[in-house]
Amino acid sequence: MSSTPHDPFYSSPFGPFYRRHTPYMVQPEYRIYEMNKRLQSRTEDSDNLWWDAFATEFFEDDATLTLSFCLEDGPKRYTIGRTLIPRYFSTVFEGGVTDLYYILKHSKESYHNSSITVDCDQCAMVTQHGKPMFTKVCTEGRLILEFTFDDLMRIKTWHFTIRQYRELVPRSILAMHAQDPQVLDQLSKNITRMGLTNFTLNYLRLCVILEPMQELMSRHKTYNLSPRDCLKTCLFQKWQRMVAPPAEPTRQPTTKRRKRKNSTSSTSNSSAGNNANSTGSKKKTTAANLSLPTQGLGAIPNCSLNPGRDGDLCHSAAVTPSGQFKEKH
């Protein structure tokens, strides 16, 4: 008799409480939970290398992050690429945020061939601010995520549409400054705009300029060219792409082969016998009785490598009754 395992979390497959664990790849929300834990482990000494490692762990190499919201001057939509995503998360903490995490409620998952889409209409981005005052900001909206369906399960597209936000101030702070109208007036003012700090908003505006310059920066880093030379080469290549006609797929011309008819071949073939001779004589008498104006024309295939007027490689020539050649296409 084998002794039972001493592991308290062990569950026998034959027991009533056995349940098969869900595979890791079918839990995309767990990746958001891991991302929240990674953000909580951030310290004040976290440098750019830490943020690059964070983005590499949770975002694909060609990932994009999009934020949509409405400010006082109208709706805004910012989309940044993979190289600018680490800096986006770092600007959130540079604006006075001490804690950041995401809460997904009632999300819907859809599976495709190579990706998993998570659509959460009740997503909340919660940020804890330590300055200029202690405030908790809840930014609510719709979050649509697209994960790659592989072992890493990294985010390929991130689209967060902000609908509303709330800034929560503890009652204890209000009670401490109840007799100071200036402090109460300062506490009544918002410290964010649609849940985003001024650091983050300024960075998103700057990304509108930085995103098109990624090609110039990469060319300068690769070829060690001056900024002016990088701009010249990029503009010249774009001008070439605009002027050059689109490349058409090359198609091989189809050649039609015509079989050459020879009326004397039936007579020269010894295996055909008398049947072939009688068949040939019937054809000759039938052709002699026909009084056509084009009698005497014979199709002679003339195949060459030079195409004709219609682009065909093979064209034929006809012999007129006067003995001249007339080209047919």
C-alpha positions, 0 to 999 in steps of 0.5 A, a space after each residue: 500500500 502506497 502512503 498518501 502524499 503529505 502535501 495539503 494542497 494535493 487532490 487525488 484525480 479519483 477524489 470528489 474534489 478534483 478539478 482540472 486546472 485551466 491552462 495558462 493561455 486561456 486566462 488573459 486577465 491574469 496578465 493584467 493582474 501580473 502587470 499590476 503586481 509588477 507596477 507595485 514592485 516599482 521603486 523610486 530608483 527604477 530607471 529606464 532599464 526597469 521600464 524597458 524590461 517592464 514593457 518587454 514583459 507585457 507588450 509585443 515588439 510591434 505593440 501600440 497603445 491608444 488613449 481616447 478621451 474628451 477635454 475642454 477643447 474637444 475629443 483627443 486620441 493619442 496612439 504611441 508605438 512600442 518604443 514610447 510605451 515605457 516612457 508613458 508609464 513612467 510619466 504617470 509616476 513622475 506626475 505624483 502618482 505613488 500607486 497604479 493598477 487596473 480593475 477589469 469587471 465583466 470582461 468578454 473574451 474572444 479567441 481567434 487564430 493567433 490572438 485573444 481579444 479582451 473587451 471590458 466595458 467597466 474598466 477602472 484605472 486607479 491611481 493614488 496621488 501623494 502630491 500635491 495632496 493625498 487623493 485617490 483618482 478612479 478613471 473609468 472607461 472601456 478597455 480593449 486588449 489584444 493578446 498574442 495567442 502563445 506562451 508569452 501572451 503579451 499585449 499587441 494593442 491597448 485601447 483605453 477610452 475614458 468616459 469619466 473620472 472621480 477624485 476622492 479626498 479622505 474625510 480626515 483631511 477635510 476635517 483637519 482644514 475645516 477652518 481654513 477656507 484657502 486650503 478647502 478651496 485648494 482641495 476642491 480643485 481637480 489635480 488631473 484632467 480626465 484622470 491623467 496628470 499634466 506630465 502624462 498629457 504633455 508627454 502624449 502631446 510630445 509623442 505626436 511629434 516624436 512618433 514620426 521622428 522614430 525613423 530619423 532617430 533609428 537612421 541616425 543611430 544606425 548610420 551615424 548621420 547628421 540630423 540634416 542628412 537623415 532628413 534628406 535621405 528619408 524625404 528622398 526615399 519617400 519621394 521615390 516611393 511616391 513617384 515610382 509606379 506601383 509594381 505590377 505582377 509579372 505574368 508569363 504570356 500564354 503561347 498557343 500552339 497550332 498543329 500543322 495540318 499535312 494532307 500528304 501525311 496520310 498517304 505516306 503512312 504505310 500503316 494507314 493503308 487503303 482507309 487513309 487513302 480513301 479518306 484523303 480522296 474524300 477530303 480533296 473532292 469536298 474541297 474541290 467542289 467548294 467555290 470559295 473566294 479564299 480558296 488556296 489559303 493555308 495557315 502557316 504558324 510562324 512562332 518567334 521570340 518577338 511578340 506581335 502587335 497584340 503581344 502574342 508570341 505566335 502569329 500565323 501567315 496566310 498564302 494568297 492565291 497570287 502567291 504572296 504572304 499575308 500576316 494574320 494575328 
